[in-house]
Amino acid sequence: MPDAIQLMGDKQWQEIKSRLTGKFNKMMKGLFRQKGAQLDINILASDEAQEFITTHAGILDGGFQKVEMSDKMRERLTRSNYIFSGIKTFHELNEAFPSMLDENGNKKPFERFLNDVQKINDTYNANYLHAEYNFIQASATMAAKWEQFSEDGDRYNLQYRTAKDDKVRPEHAALDGVTLPMSDSFWETYYPPNGWNCRCTVVQVRKQKYPATEHAEAMSRGEEAMNGERYNIFRFNSGKQGKTMPDYNPYTIRRCNDCDVAKGKLTLSLPDNEICAACKFVQNCALDRDKSEACVSKKELLQSSENFTKKSESLQTGNYFQTKKTLRLGLDHARTSEEVAAQKWIAQHLENLRFVRFSPLGEVKDMTSEIDIRNIKKKKDRGATGYNEYEIEISGETWQLKTEIRKDKKETLYNAFKKK
């Protein structure tokens, strides 16, 4: 994969840097107003910081604007860019904060402070951004390919391929030709990109033409080639995780790989350190952003939807229907744009459903509660007789969903959530 910045052209790249510098300078004005001996993490929610984070994330989003993928995958990748940009911004603010004071401990004039922090801007938003932009473009491209591969599953094998020229790194060349089913765990660790400016890719191949590599051999080649601390951050699968950057990246710490907060469980307590606090704060900002975007996504889907019925052997009743009213009912349970996109996708791919169990009406309700009694009555009044629970794979991840069964033996989508 070629250098995305070079393809962009110097003029466009200079315009991007100029725009980001303007947002950075504005954010520094906000920082300069802050008082106290330590950086107040709440500055990340300020208008100036949010404007910078959103602009930075938007630049990264532009790297895969023309890459074909589902709405759901795009939502996940752009959310990943926002979180990555937010944590990176925390580092910039944290590094700039001490520069407000001069050598005598007195607060500098703003002009001097702004001049002194330009080296931070140059480092983070020019030098680092170049490599990050290229990596995220490659990562998003490979995520889109993974999504396409998931439609065929293990029908084909996947084969690792390098660019096959004199610029290929020896450690990447060692993985060239590894051929394994999509379900093999090798791809969770060594799916490209496997480094800054990595140009490796993965393609589908026919099993009859390319024999599979032994799993143990493939893992051994991977461990030998990609051994060392500098490679640890690249051990992730962008398509399977739905992220452009791994949880453990240059702005986080190793334990982030196994942290549930990074996976969206924001009610958990965290170790007492600045990076963990910043991560949780940014994750909460992203959740607020998701809720706002989900409202827009719901409105757009409702406006574009049409009433329909269809038959599917994967459904227990064999019949599916959707009206604006039932769609609104399902969307009421969607908390994020990703869940809105998933509901749209599921209705178009009913043949991929796997039946789990039947759930009677009121199964988890307290029938001594007036609220629950009224809720059940409301469901009966609209013709609900029970629920069927299913699972479905979306972009390599398992989702759980319920359909509501009506008296006329038809089902409609009731909710859909990613399996935990």
C-alpha positions in Angstrom: 0.0 0.0 0.0 1.6 3.3 -1.1 2.3 6.3 1.2 -1.1 7.9 1.5 0.4 11.3 2.3 2.5 11.3 -0.8 -0.5 10.4 -2.9 -2.4 13.2 -1.3 0.0 15.8 -2.6 2.1 18.3 -0.7 -0.4 21.1 -1.1 -3.3 19.2 0.4 -1.1 17.9 3.2 0.0 21.5 4.0 -3.6 22.6 4.1 -4.4 19.8 6.6 -1.5 20.8 8.8 -2.5 24.4 8.7 -6.1 23.6 9.6 -5.0 21.4 12.5 -2.5 24.0 13.7 -5.3 26.6 13.9 -7.4 24.2 16.1 -4.3 23.4 18.2 -3.6 27.1 18.8 -7.3 27.6 19.8 -7.0 24.7 22.2 -3.9 26.2 23.7 -5.9 29.3 24.5 -8.3 27.2 26.4 -5.4 25.5 28.2 -3.8 28.8 29.1 -7.0 29.8 31.0 -6.7 26.8 33.2 -5.5 27.3 36.8 -3.9 25.0 39.3 -0.7 23.0 39.5 -2.0 20.0 37.6 -3.8 19.5 34.3 -7.5 19.2 34.8 -8.7 16.3 32.7 -12.1 17.9 32.2 -10.4 20.2 29.6 -10.9 17.3 27.2 -14.7 18.1 27.2 -14.1 21.8 26.5 -15.3 23.2 23.2 -11.7 24.0 22.1 -10.5 20.5 22.9 -13.5 18.8 21.3 -13.1 20.9 18.2 -9.5 19.8 17.9 -10.2 16.1 18.6 -13.0 16.1 16.1 -10.9 17.8 13.4 -8.0 15.4 14.0 -10.3 12.4 13.9 -11.9 13.8 10.7 -8.5 13.9 9.0 -7.9 10.3 9.9 -11.4 9.4 8.7 -10.6 11.0 5.3 -7.9 8.3 4.7 -10.6 5.7 4.1 -13.4 7.8 2.8 -13.4 6.1 -0.6 -12.9 2.5 0.8 -16.1 0.4 0.4 -17.4 -1.0 3.6 -20.7 -1.3 5.5 -22.2 1.6 7.4 -21.7 -0.4 10.5 -18.0 -0.9 9.9 -17.5 2.7 9.0 -19.2 3.8 12.3 -16.9 1.6 14.3 -13.7 2.8 12.6 -14.6 6.4 12.9 -15.4 5.9 16.6 -12.0 4.3 17.0 -10.4 7.4 15.3 -12.2 9.7 17.7 -11.0 7.7 20.8 -7.4 7.5 19.4 -7.5 11.3 18.7 -8.8 12.0 22.1 -6.1 10.1 24.0 -3.5 11.6 21.7 -4.9 15.1 22.5 -4.5 14.4 26.2 -0.8 13.7 25.7 -0.4 17.0 23.8 -2.2 19.0 26.5 -0.3 17.2 29.3 3.0 18.0 27.6 2.1 21.6 26.9 0.8 22.3 30.4 4.2 22.8 32.1 5.2 25.2 29.4 2.9 27.9 30.8 5.5 28.7 33.5 8.9 30.3 32.9 12.2 29.3 34.6 11.2 31.3 37.7 7.8 29.6 38.1 5.9 32.6 36.8 3.2 32.4 34.2 4.4 33.3 30.7 2.7 35.8 28.4 0.4 33.8 26.1 2.4 34.7 23.0 5.5 33.2 24.4 3.7 30.1 25.7 2.1 29.6 22.3 5.4 29.9 20.6 7.0 27.4 22.9 4.4 24.7 22.4 4.7 24.9 18.6 7.3 22.1 18.8 4.7 19.9 20.4 2.3 20.7 17.5 5.0 19.9 14.9 5.9 16.6 16.6 2.4 15.3 17.1 0.5 16.9 14.3 3.0 16.6 11.5 5.6 14.0 12.1 3.5 11.5 14.1 0.4 12.2 12.1 2.1 11.3 8.8 2.8 7.7 10.0 -0.6 7.5 11.8 -2.5 8.5 8.7 -0.8 5.9 6.6 -1.3 3.2 9.2 -5.0 4.0 9.7 -5.7 4.0 6.0 -4.0 0.6 5.7 -5.8 -0.6 8.8 -9.3 0.5 7.5 -8.6 -1.0 4.1 -7.8 -4.3 5.7 -10.9 -4.0 8.0 -13.1 -3.6 4.9 -11.4 -6.7 3.3 -12.1 -8.7 6.5 -15.7 -7.7 6.3 -15.9 -9.0 2.7 -14.0 -12.2 3.7 -16.6 -12.8 6.5 -19.4 -13.3 3.9 -17.6 -16.4 2.7 -16.2 -17.6 6.0 -14.0 -20.6 5.6 -15.2 -21.4 2.1 -11.8 -20.0 1.0 -8.5 -19.8 2.7 -6.7 -16.5 3.4 -3.2 -16.0 2.2 -0.7 -13.4 3.6 1.1 -11.5 0.8 3.8 -8.8 0.8 4.4 -6.2 -1.8 7.2 -8.5 -3.1 9.8 -5.8 -3.8 13.1 -4.7 -2.3 11.4 -2.5 0.3 9.8 -5.4 2.0 11.0 -5.9 5.6 12.6 -9.3 6.3 10.1 -9.9 9.2 7.2 -9.3 6.8 8.7 -11.5 4.1 8.8 -14.3 6.6 5.0 -14.3 6.7 4.6 -14.2 2.9 2.5 -17.1 1.7 1.1 -18.2 5.0 -2.3 -19.7 4.1 -4.9 -20.5 6.6 -8.8 -20.5 7.1 -10.3 -17.2 8.1 -11.3 -18.8 11.5 -7.7 -19.6 12.4 -6.4 -17.6 15.4 -3.3 -16.6 13.4 -5.2 -13.8 11.9 -6.1 -12.3 15.3 -2.4 -11.6 15.8 -0.7 -11.2 12.4 -3.4 -9.7 10.2 -1.8 -6.7 8.5 -0.8 -3.9 8.8 2.1 -5.2 10.9 4.0 -2.0 11.3 4.2 1.6 10.4 3.9 2.0 6.6 3.3 -1.7 6.2 2.1 -2.6 2.6 1.2 -6.2 3.3 -2.2 -7.5 2.4 -4.3 -10.7 2.6 -6.3 -12.3 -0.2 -8.8 -15.1 -0.5 -7.4 -18.2 -2.3 -9.0 -21.5 -3.4 -8.2 -24.4 -1.1 -7.6 -26.8 -4.0 -4.9 -24.5 -5.4 -3.1 -23.4 -2.2 -2.5 -26.0 0.5 -3.0 -24.6 4.1 0.0 -23.9 6.2 0.2 -25.9 9.5 -1.2 -23.7 12.3 1.9 -24.3 14.5 4.2 -23.5 11.7 2.4 -20.2 10.9 2.4 -19.1 14.5 6.1 -20.0 14.8 6.9 -17.9 11.8 4.9 -15.1 13.2 6.5 -15.3 16.6 10.0 -15.4 15.2 9.5 -12.6 12.7 7.4 -10.2 14.9 9.2 -10.8 18.2 10.1 -7.7 20.2 8.4 -4.8 22.1 8.2 -2.6 19.0 5.9 -5.1 17.3 3.5 -5.7 20.2 1.2 -2.8 19.4 0.5 -4.2 15.9 -0.9 -7.5 17.2 -4.5 -7.0 16.4 -7.1 -7.5 13.7 -8.7 -4.2 12.6 -11.6 -6.0 10.9 -12.5 -8.3 13.7 -12.1 -5.6 16.4 -13.6 -2.8 14.3 -10.8 -0.5 15.2 -8.3 1.5 13.2 -5.8 1.4 16.0 -5.3 -1.3 18.7 -6.1 -0.5 22.3 -2.4 -0.7 23.0 -0.8 2.0 20.9 1.9 4.7 21.2 -0.4 6.8 23.5 -1.6 4.0 25.8 -0.1 1.2 27.9 0.2 -2.6 27.5 -2.6 -3.4 29.9 -5.0 -1.6 27.6 -5.1 -4.7 25.5 -7.0 -6.5 28.2 -8.9 -3.6 29.7 -12.7 -3.8 29.7 -13.0 0.0 29.7 -11.3 0.0 26.3 -14.0 -2.4 25.2 -16.8 0.0 26.3 -17.5 -1.2 29.9 -17.3 2.3 31.5 -18.7 1.4 34.9 -15.6 -0.5 36.0 -12.9 1.1 38.2 -9.5 1.8 36.8 -5.9 1.9 38.1 -5.0 5.4 39.4 -3.0 6.8 36.6 -3.4 9.7 34.2 -3.6 7.6 31.0 -6.4 5.4 32.4 -8.3 8.4 33.6 -7.9 10.1 30.2 -9.0 7.0 28.4 -12.2 6.6 30.5 -13.0 10.3 30.0 -12.6 10.1 26.2 -14.6 6.9 26.1 -17.5 8.7 27.9 -17.2 11.6 25.5 -17.4 9.1 22.6 -20.5 7.5 24.2 -22.2 10.9 24.4 -21.2 11.5 20.8 -22.6 8.0 19.9 -26.0 8.8 21.4 -26.2 12.0 19.5 -25.2 10.3 16.2 -27.6 7.4 17.0 -30.5 9.8 17.0 -29.6 11.1 13.6 -29.0 7.6 12.3 -32.4 6.5 13.5 -34.2 9.4 11.9 -32.4 8.8 8.6 -33.3 5.1 8.6 -36.9 5.7 9.4 -37.2 8.3 6.7 -35.7 5.9 4.1 -37.5 2.7 5.2 -40.3 1.0 3.4 -42.8 -1.6 4.6 -42.0 -5.1 3.4 -42.5 -8.8 4.2 -40.2 -11.6 3.2 -39.8 -15.4 3.7 -36.7 -16.9 5.3 -36.1 -20.6 6.3 -33.8 -19.3 9.0 -36.8 -17.9 10.9 -38.8 -20.2 13.1 -42.1 -18.8 11.7 -40.6 -18.6 8.2 -42.0 -15.1 7.8 -40.5 -11.6 8.5 -42.2 -8.2 8.3 -41.3 -4.6 8.8 -43.3 -1.5 9.0 -42.3 2.0 10.1 -44.0 1.3 13.4 -42.2 -2.0 14.1 -38.9 -0.4 12.9 -39.4 2.4 15.4 -40.0 -0.2 18.1 -36.7 -1.9 17.3 -34.8 1.3 17.0 -36.0 2.4 20.4 -33.7 -0.3 21.8 -30.6 0.8 19.8 -28.2 2.9 21.9 -25.5 3.6 19.3 -25.2 4.3 15.5 -23.5 0.9 15.3 -26.6 -0.8 16.7 -28.8 1.1 14.3 -26.6 0.0 11.4 -26.7 -3.6 12.7 -30.5 -3.6 12.7 -30.5 -2.4 9.1 -28.0 -5.1 8.1 -29.8 -7.9 9.9 -33.0 -7.2 8.1 -31.1 -7.6 4.8 -29.3 -10.9 5.8 -32.0 -13.0 7.6 -30.6 -16.1 5.9 -27.6 -15.9 8.2 -29.6 -16.2 11.5 -29.0 -19.1 13.9 -31.9 -19.9 16.1 -31.0 -20.1 19.9 -34.3 -20.4 21.8 -37.9 -19.3 22.2 -38.6 -16.7 25.0 -42.2 -16.6 26.3 -43.9 -13.3 26.8 -43.2 -12.0 30.3 -40.4 -14.6 30.9 -38.1 -12.1 32.7 -40.9 -9.8 34.1 -42.2 -9.6 37.6 -45.9 -10.3 37.3 -46.6 -8.8 40.7 -45.3 -5.4 39.5 -47.9 -3.0 38.1 -45.3 -1.6 35.7 -44.5 -5.0 34.3 -48.2 -6.0 34.1 -48.9 -2.9 32.0 -45.9 -3.6 29.8 -47.1 -7.1 29.0 -50.6 -5.9 28.3 -49.2 -3.3 25.9 -47.3 -6.1 24.0 -50.4 -8.3 23.9 -52.4 -5.4 22.5 -50.1 -5.0 19.6 -50.3 -8.8 18.9 -47.1 -10.0 20.5 -47.1 -13.7 21.6 -43.5 -14.2 22.4 -39.9 -13.8 21.2 -37.4 -15.9 19.3 -33.7 -15.4 20.1 -31.1 -15.7 17.4 -27.4 -15.1 16.8 -25.7 -13.7 13.7 -22.2 -13.0 12.6 -21.5 -9.4 11.5 -17.9 -8.6 10.4 -16.5 -11.6 12.4 -18.4 -10.7 15.6 -21.4 -12.5 17.1 -24.5 -10.4 17.7 -27.6 -11.5 19.7 -31.1 -10.5 18.7 -34.7 -11.0 19.4 -37.6 -11.0 17.0 -41.1 -10.4 18.3 -43.6 -13.0 17.2 -47.1 -11.7 16.2 -50.4 -13.5 16.2 -50.3 -13.9 12.4 -47.1 -16.0 12.8 -44.7 -13.4 11.5 -41.6 -12.0 13.2 -40.2 -8.5 13.3 -36.8 -7.4 14.8 -37.1 -6.3 18.4 -33.5 -5.6 19.5 -29.9 -6.5 18.6 -26.8 -6.3 20.7 -23.2 -7.4 20.3 -22.6 -10.5 22.3 -20.4 -9.9 25.3 
